[in-house]
Amino acid sequence: MRRLRAVVAALAATTALAGCGVDGVAVKAADDVAPSSSDGPIPTQPAPTTGASGAPITADGAFRISTSDDVRVVVTVVEDMACPACKAFEAAYGDTLAELAALPGAAVDYRVISFLDRMSDDQYSSRAANASYCVWNRPGDDRARQDTWRRFQVAAFRAQPAEGGPGLSDDRLAAMAKTAGAGDVSTCITTRQYAQDVHGTTSSTMSEPEFEGTPTLLVNGERLDLRSAATLLDKVKGLLPG
């Protein structure tokens, strides 16, 4: 993990981001393979369906952040709440992702998975992912849901504990969720209400051939090299109509 820590510390000065690999070591993002806008019109992307809680969930288990109903370009971010490289990714790309989600015709899908329980002594990866699901599935309108969930994610990544020891407690996660505007989700967090949903999304994501670790970034399903926030912004704008 020494290389991973070095990459995380020097992220702002790097041209590509290393991540948390399935074997616990850093992996480098794949070459830039985002589709070209010259390939023809980009079709409307599938909309999320309504889950049991009434919250919209995409077919692959992602939480969609968008201001548009007619979405043509979807940026998918795969993250583990216990991944140090994901924390660095959020710090470097979070504002750009928010800008992309606000563009007409664009959406950012966040797929929260849990495969790094071995990096703590209290299954923090699974617990934090469940807490993220609890916040997303809170009652309320979609705009408020998106804003609340993003506030929680940002706060949780900023407070991410060091590897190898205990993670944030359930009480701390519940308090952070409440501060973000989710209300009281403590029971949902302590009972691991969405453990099966987390497990299902994690299993399906890890079975995908392009998955090598977190963070993973996809544009309309194609892997994108994490070179810079400006590159990502230009890619997405180039695919949008008009």
Order of alpha helices (4+ residues) and beta strands (2+ residues): alpha-beta-beta-beta-beta-beta-beta-alpha-beta-alpha-alpha-alpha-alpha-alpha-beta-beta-beta-alpha
